[in-house]
């Protein structure tokens, strides 16, 4: 495949773009910098098919946890929580969209609530053809962790990784980049243990054996934190072994830009070629 027309999925993690310990608090400077890095890549690689997703961080996770939306929705209070979670997710999405536009990236939000559906917490369907069409004409679709209707639970929450896992077989990305606070998966919490070592590659066997350790997410994460994210990507890699997944730190200036340009950056890889 022509490197210029390669499809790449990029996630901007909630822990990266928000202060997860402070409800509905964006890291505006980080969002602005990341938008400019993405804009540089769009100018250098205009034919790159780039799908961006972002987490909810201290926006959707805090209210979603309060109302237990991930577990299901019943009654007026539950549906109020469902709507409140959707409102919070969209508030952050507007900030990300505006930053991308200000940097010169033609980003178009595609809320999963409007076309997705789940069965007992598992994403069953999502309108993917509009994403494919937008990518084909050079625009940048923007998806995000969101509430979705569920035929058993009433409603639930889907993470960006779950959206990526559903879309990958349809859109066939060459690479998936997950940009968060830390530079990948470590043997211990690097915030607490100075001897924590970066795990450079994870596969299904390591995940099953417990060889890879996962630090608890700082703040609230209703979609399962790092372990759930890695499990989703390991499952995706098993189904699509040609896809390289890389978990990197987006707090290091220039690292997201380098990763999008397929330059070697520190991180944890899953699947593909090490």
Helices and strands as residue ranges (DSSP letters): G 3-5, E 7-12, H 14-17, H 28-44, E 49-54, H 57-66, G 69-71, H 75-103, E 107-109, G 112-114, E 117-119, E 122-125, H 129-136, E 140-144, E 146-150, E 154-158, H 160-171, E 175-180, E 185-186, E 198-199, E 201-202, H 204-209, H 225-239, E 244-249, H 255-260, E 268-270
